[in-house]
Amino acid sequence: TEAHHITWWSQGGPTNLDNGILLCPFHHHRIHDDHWTITIQNGIPWFIPPSHIDRHQTPIRGGRIHLAA
């Protein structure tokens, strides 16, 4: 897996657990190359496709994440 900054590091996102998610290399590149957005709501990641993939940008639920306290 690779660590991805939810708010991209290049856009000032901090490097910490609250701003990170682990992705496989393929999906990490898809997020960057296709400009997907990720949000975390109640510990669940939601992947929001760019408008050129889904004009409605319907969020797609990811797996549940568990962060160490």
HELIX and SHEET records of a PDB file:
HELIX    1   1 TRP A    9  GLN A   11  5                                   3    
HELIX    2   2 LEU A   17  ASN A   19  5                                   3    
HELIX    3   3 PRO A   25  ASP A   34  1                                  10    
SHEET    1   A 2 GLU A   2  HIS A   5  0                                        
SHEET    2   A 2 GLY A  20  LEU A  23 -1                                        
SHEET    1   B 3 THR A  37  GLN A  41  0                                        
SHEET    2   B 3 ILE A  44  ILE A  48 -1                                        
SHEET    3   B 3 ILE A  60  ARG A  61 -1                                        
END                                                                             
